[in-house]
């Protein structure tokens, strides 16, 4: 059955490809264009359509409090084309799509290079790969059969007839025939362009079909043939040097016509080598190899490099001609904790590691990455700043005023352009996974690996000390808070009966207080006044003041009656503020909690039972036996010392 399914998939795919393939005359192609005038679209329009065809989610920040805290009143567009691959750089992606949109409308951007600049590992190359991948997956385009530049067939129409054809077909015709096709039209078809064969062709990076890639070239051996092709020396003896038949149009601009030309680490090349960019953008033409005329070029020129090379290039005033033809988009590191976590989760899924990863492990590594990217602030400490940038609501100590994220951003406009890369963090996670004895990693082992990695990294001593402080002070303290809360919750689960008892007692006394009635003692039958001291002992746990206590008790009682009237069931988890207060009340005696989690001989049977219940709850929350044991030992030694 499986063989049959695989075979049917192959057969179906082949049929679909055959159906999409077209080969016919130019006249047949004209009839196709008449039916669908979008077919001869230019390269930028095609790319914009490919990106937006997946769908766009427009997010109004006034409907999302977290995003409003991060972006203010801006409208955020999330392009599904990039969904699942890129995180925390929505504004960068919006700028890239804006470039393609403007270029698709044949604005000035259609004659400009899209240049991405950013620190190593920020995602520049990945963004380029996504764009190239979109082109490879796109439907094939119609091209002149045998053309080395896979050019648009409408180039066959003579200039004096174009306006008439444009009106009939409802299209705009731009561009001219390449030298090779011009020669074929004149000598092989006697100028009868209606007979010129047309076929459909796809895009491929590896086959150099519609996608040309230009890696950095040795400055001492920069050969422009990489860009524009060359003259075939073996044919010089057969044909004149200006004969198109001697041309090998296999340069990056030739093969990237109607698609993409990508310059990797563009400014590692000498400036003279990049002069082809000037004509390719402004005039939409590139030099012909040898002594031929300029050749029409319609393609997207992408380039990227790091910031140091960009700064060096732009500081030279002689490069103004190229600089004027560049749309620069900065690709910073992600600065949102939640989004950074998604990056590593995605990368780990693609790896073949199958080790267990304890809760908060990726979060701890992500915190370190973002802390290194944030600029110091006089207004808040680094951890608080990290939380604010993650969209958490933070109020200044001793004040009712919320800390403004935009004030923090104004302190340093270059945040996200420096710091630790995602590759550094992934290598640290890989190291921790590889060195794990029990096929399990946890926040403690990852913090230790990060410390080792920082010590071995080639950075200044001052920066190294700062990074180590992030781990040993900020992140460790923050993790201890998270762990204390988590272990406490598991501990409370073991004390469920006691928690329920406190909950019910509080409800009885609060109801009696609000209704000004008395409580009957279950043992003696004696009627007693509501125990305000008991009520306050719980309310104080969550900061309820004496003046607010009456209102809180009324709220709890009203909520209790609301649940009962609607057929609901009351339990410890029913009312979140009261649940939190009871949890804090139960764990007020840290000595008891410490004795329970410490695997010591002094633990009695009751405590052992509570310990086992707590371990079971932690395992339900994502821990395995190994990391649970490590985490609880760490908690006993670091959280509740007498």
N, C-alpha and C positions, 0 to 999 in steps of 0.2 A: 504493500500500500504506500509506504514511504517513497519507494523508487518511482512509483507512478506519479505521486505528488510532485516530486522534484522534476521529473521529466515533463510534466504538464506546465510547470512554472517556466521552464526553459522554452518550451514550444510556444507558450503564450507570449513571452517576451519577444521571441524572434518574429512572431506574426505582427506584433505591435510595431516593431522596428521597421519591418518591411512595409507596413501600412503607412508609416510616417515618411518613408523614403520616397523622394520624387526625382524623376529624371525626365526631362522633356525639353521643348524648344522655348525660346524667349517669348514667343507669342502665347504659349500656354501659361507661362509665368505671369504675363500681363493680365490674363483673364483671372488668375488667382488673386492678384493684387486688387483688381477691380472689385472682387467680392469682399476682400478684407484689406483695406488701405493701411492697417497697422503692421502688415508683414514687413515692409522695408524700413522699419524703425531703426534709428541710430543706436549706437552701443549704450550710451548713458540711459536712454529711455528703456531699453531692454532690461538693464540691470535694475532700474528703479521699479519696473513692473514685477521683476522676479522677487524682489525684497518685499514689496507691499502685497503681492498676491497671497501670501500666507496669512495675512490679516494684521490689523493694528488695533491694540487695546488703548483707548484714550482714558487716562486716569485723572479725574479731577481731584486734586488734593484736599479740597474742602469736604470730601466724602470719606477721606482716609486720614485719621488723626496722626498716625505715625509718619506717613509720607508728607503731610502738611508741615510737621516739625522739621523734616529734612529739606524739603524743596520750597516751602512757603506757599505762595499762591500760583506757582507755575503749573501748567498743564503738562503731564508726563505722557509721552507716547511710548508704548512698549511694542516693539515689532516682533511678531511671533517667529519670524525667520531666524532671529538670534536667540530665541527662547531656549533655555536648557543648556546653552553653551557659554553665555556671557552674563556675568553678575556684577552689580554695583557700578556699572558704567553706562547707565541709561542715557545720560545727557550726552556722552561721547557718541553713542550710537545714533542719537537724534541728529547730531551735527553731521555725521556721515551720510545719513539718509537725506538730510536737507541738501547736502551737496549734490547727490544724485537727482533729487527732485528739480533743483534749479537747472542742472545740466540737461535734464530730460526736456525742460521747457526751452532749451537752446539759449539759455542765458549765458553770461560770461563764464560761469563755472564749466560749461561744455568745452572751453578752451583753456582749462587749468588742470594742474596736477593735484590729485588728492594726496596729501602728505601727512602721514601719521608720525607723531613724535612722542616719545615717552621713555620711562626707565625700562631696563631689561626685565622681561617676564611680565609686562603689564598687559599683554594681549594683542600687541600690534600685528605680529605675524599671524596669530590665530584669526583676527578679523579679516586679514587679507585672504587667508585660506578659506574662510567662510564665503567670501565674495566669489572666489575662483570656483569653489565647489558648487555654488548656485549656478554659475554659467555652465559647468560640466553637466549638471542635471537638467538644464533647460532644454526646451524643444529645439530641434535643428533649425538652421536658417537656410534660406535659398542663396546659392552662390553660383557664379560662372564656373562651369565644369573645367577643371584643369588649371584654374587660376591659382598661382602660388599665394595670393593674398586673400583668397576666398571672398572676392569682392561682390558687392551688391549688383545684380544684373541690370538695374535701371541705369547704371553708368553707360550702358550701350547706347542710350538714346542721345542723338546729336543735340547740341546746345540749341539750335534754332527751332527744334520741335518740343523742347522740354516744357515750355509753358502750356502748350496744347495738351500734352500727355498728363501734366499735373492736374489740369482742370478735369479731364475725363476720369482719371484714376483717383482723384482726391488725395494726392500725396505731394510732398515736397521732395524734389530730386536734388541731391547734393553729391558732388564728387565726380571724378574722372577715371577712365580706364587706366590700369597699370600698363607699363610698357609691353609686357608679355602678351596681355590680352589684346592690346591695340595692334600688335604685330599679327596675331592670329586672325583678328577680324579682317585686316587688310589683305593678308596673303593667303589665308586658308579658306576664308568665306567670301572673298571678293567684296567686302563691305556689307554683306547681307546680314545685318545684326539680328534680324528676326529669326535666323536659323541657328544662332549661337546656342549651344546646349547649356541647360541649367540643371543643377542638382541640389539636393539638400545635404548639408554638412553639419556635424556636431562640433562640440568643443572638448578639448582634452589637454591637460597640463603636460602629461608624460609624452603624448604624441605631438606636442607643440602645434595644436590645432586651435587657433583663436586665442591662445593664452601664451604670451611670451614672458619669460622670466629672465631678468638680468642680475646675476650675482655681482658682488664687488670684483673689479678687475685689477690685476697687478698694475700699479702706476707706471712701471717701466715697460709694460707691454700692453698698452691699451689699444686695442684694435677695434675700430668703429664697425667692422663687419659683423660683430656681435649684435649691433643695433640695426644696421641697414642692409645686411647681406654683402655679397662680394661679386667680383668678376671671376668667372670660371676660366682659369688660365689655360686649361686643356682645350678650350674652344677658340682661343685667340687666333690660332693659326687658320681656323676654318671660316671665321666671320670677322667683320670689322669691329673695332672696339666699342663703337656706339650701337651695335646691333643688339636688340633685346635678348637674342638667343644666347649671348655670353653671360647674361645676368643670372646670379643665384640669389633670388629674393627669399632668403631664409633667416634674415636678422629678426631680432625681437619685435621690431615695429612692423615687419612684414607679416610674421605669423600671428601677431597680436591684433592685426587689423580686424575690426568689427567685434573685438573682444577686449582683452586686457593686456597691458604691458606692465609688469611689476618690477620695480627697482628695489632690490634688497640692500639694506645699509647703503642707501643711495649716495651719501656724501663721503663715503670712503673712496669714491672715484674722483679723479682730477676733474676740474671744472670744464675743461675743453671737451672732455668725453661726454658731457651732459648737454652740449649745445644743440644736439638733435631735438631735445625737449622743447626748445624755443619755437622752432618751426612746426613741430608736431602739435603743439598746443595752439599757438596764435594763428598759424596759417593752415592748420590741419593737413600738413604735408611733410614728408621726410625726404632727405636726399637719396638719389638713386646711386647705387654703386657705380664707379667709373665716371663717365662724363654725361650720363643721361639726365633728363629733366627731373624736377621734383615729382614725387609720387603722392597721391592723395592718401590720407590716413584718417580712419574713423575708429577711435578706440579710447578706452579708459586708461589713463596713466596713473598707476598707484605707486607710491614710494613710501619708505619708512626708514627711520634711523633713530639712534638715541640722541638725547638732548645736547650732549657735549659736542657732537659732530654738527648738529644744527647751529649751535651758537658760534662755532668756529666758521661755518660757511656764511652765515648772515653777517658776521662782523667784517667781511671783505666786501667793500662797496662795489667792486668790479663784478660781483655776482647779482647785481640788481635786476638784470634782464630775466634771470631764472626765478629769483625771489618774487618778482611781480606776477609770475605765472603759477604760483603755488597757493593752494588752499590748505592752510595748516590746521590740523585737528590734534589736540593733545589727548593722549591716552594715559591717564594716571592710573595708579594702583587703586584698587577698591578700598574704600574707607568705611564701609558699613559692615559691622560684625556679622549680621545674619547672612548677608550676601557672600562674604568671604568664606564662611562655613560651607556654603553651597559649592563653591569652587573646588574645595578639597574633597568633598563628598563625590562630586562628579569625577574628579581625577582618580580617586581610589576605586570607584566602580569600574573604571576602564583598565585598572591594573589587575594582576592575577593574585594579589594578596587575598587570602581568605581568613586572616586572623580576626579574632573578636576585638572590637574597639569599644572600650568602656565609655559610658556617658561623660560628656564634657571634654573628652580628649581632643576632638577636632576644634572645639570652642576655645580651649586654652591655647592651642597653636595659632588659631586665627587672631586671638587677642594680641599675641606677641607680634604678629605680622603688622597689624594695624597700628599698634603703639609706636613701632619704629617709623611709621609713615607720617604720624601726626607731629605738627610743630609744637614746641612747648608753649604754654599759655600762662599768663599771669593771673588769669581769671579763674581757672579750674585746674585740678590735678589731672594727669594723663588718663587715669581710668574713668573719671567722670566725663572727660572730653570724649573718650571712646563711646561711652553710653549715649551721650547727646548726639553724636554723629550716627548712631544706630537708630535714632528716632525715639529714644526713651525720654520721658518727661522728667527733667531735673529742676528742682527748685533750689535757689541759693540758700545756704545755711543761715538761719536766723532771719530770713526775709520771705515774703510771699512772691517775690519776682522770680519768674522762670529764666533760666540761662538761655540766651539767644544764640542759636547756632550760627546765625549770619554775622554776629559780632565776632565770634571765634574765627570764622572763615576770613574775615577782613584783616585779622592779625597776620595772616600769612596766605598769600594768593597761590603759593606753589605747593600746597599740601598734596600729597599723593604722588609727587614726582620724584621723591627720594624714599629710601627705606629698604626693608627686606622684601625680596621678590617671592612670588608664589613657589618658584622652583626651590628656593632655600628651604621653605617650610616642607615641601613635598619630599625633599631629600632627607630632612630630619625625621619625617614620619616613616619613610622607607627604611631608614636606619633603625628606628625603634622597632618596626615590624620584623626586620631581619634578625635583630639581636634578641627578640623576645623568646624566652625559654619555654613559655607555656602557650605560645601562639595567641597571645593576648597583649594588647597595649592599653595603657591608662594615662590619665593626665600627669601622674607623678613621673612615670618613665619618660613621657614626652618632654616634660620640663627639664629633666636631667639631660636628655639628648640635645635639647635646644641650647642649654648651657655649654655643653661640649662643642657644639657646632659654632656658637658665637666665639668661643675661645680660639677655635681653629681658623676663623675667617680673617681674611686680610683686610682689616679696617683699622682706623686710628684707635689708639688706646682710650681716648676720651669717649669715642663712640661705643667701643666695646664695653666700657664700664656702664655707660648709659643703658645699653641693651640688657646687660646682666641685672641691672637694678629693676628694669621692667619685669624680668622673670622672678627674681628673688623677693622683691618687695610687692610691687603692684599686682602681678598675676597670681602669685602664690596666696596673697591675702584675699584676693577676690575669689579664688578657687576654694579657699577655706570656708568662705561665707556660703558658697553654693553647696559645698559638701555638708556643712553643718545643717543647712536647711533640708537637704536630701536625707541624711541619716536620721534627722529628727522626725521627718515624715514617716520613715520606715519604723522608727522607734514607737511613734504614736500608734501606728497600725497594730503593733504588738500589745498596746495598751487600749485597744478599742473599747473594751468593756468599761474601763475607768473613764475614758473620754465620753462615752455615751452617758455614764452616770453623772458626770459633771455637767454635761449639756442639759440633761433632763432636770437636774437640780436647779440650774440657772433659770430655765424656763419657768419652773414652778414658782421660784422666789420673785422673778421679774414680773410674772403675771399677777401675783399677790400684791406686789408693790404698786403696779399700775392701777389695779382695780381696788386698792385699799382694803384688801381682805387678809385673812390669816391663813397659815399653812398648818395642816394637821400632821403631826408626827406619826409616821407609819408604825413605829414600835409602841409608843405610849398612848397614842390617840389624842395627845395634848395639842391644843391650838396655839401656834406660835406666830410672832411677828415675822415678816420677811427679813432674812438675814442680809442687811445692807453691807456688812463687812465682807461677807462671802461674795456678794455681787461685785463690789469694788475690786476685790482681789483678782477677779477675772477681767473686768473692764480696763483696769490699769495696764494690762499686758499689751493692749493695742492703743494706748495713749488717750483713752476716754477720760476727760476731766470731770471733776465733781459737778460742774455746772451742766455738762453735756450728758451726764449719766441718765438723768430722767428721760431725756429724749431718746437715747439709745435703747433703753428698756421698753419704751413705748413702741419703737420701730420693730424690735424683736418680737414683741407680743402681737403686734398687728400682722407681721409677716407669718407668724405661727398660725393665726386664725385664718389667714388667706389660704395657706397651704391646705389646712384641714377642710375648709369650705369647698375647695376644688378637688377633694378626694385624694390629696397627696399624702405622702408619708413623711413624718418628721424624724430626722435622725441627726447625728453629729455633723453630717456634711450639708445639711439643709441651708444654713445661713453662713455665708463665707466669713464675715467679720467675727462672728461668735466662734466659728471653727478655729480661726487663726488665734484668737485669744485663749481658747482652751489648750491648743497645742503649745503655746508659749507657757501657759500655766503648768502644764504637765512636765515640760522640760526645764522649768526654772531650777530644779535641783540637778545641776550638771554632774554632780558626783554620782548620782544614781545611774545616769545615762553612761557615764564613763565606765562604771563597774560592769554594766551590761555588755558594752561593746568590747571591753578588754578581755581577751581570752586568758583569764587567770584562774588559778585554782580556787580563789576566794568566791567565785560566782556560785550562788546557791541554785537549787533546782528551779525555782521560780524565775530567776534571772536567766538561766540557761534556756528556759522555754521562751522568754521574751527575746533572747538573742536569736534563736532559731526562727521565730516569727519575723523578726526584723530582716534576717538574711533572705528569707523567702520573698519578702516584699521588695527588697532591693533587686533580687534576681528577676522579679516580674517587671521591674523598672529598667531592665537592660543590662544588668551586671551578670557576669558568669562567676563560677565558684572561685576561679583564680583572682580576678580583679576585685571581687567582693572582699576576699581575704586581705589583699594588699591595701585596699581603700580603708577598711575598718581598722587595720593596724595603724595606718597613717593617722586616721581620725583620733584614735585613742592616744597617740603620742603627741599630736599637735593641736587638737581642738579643746579638750577638756582636762587640762592638767590642773591638779590641785594647787 
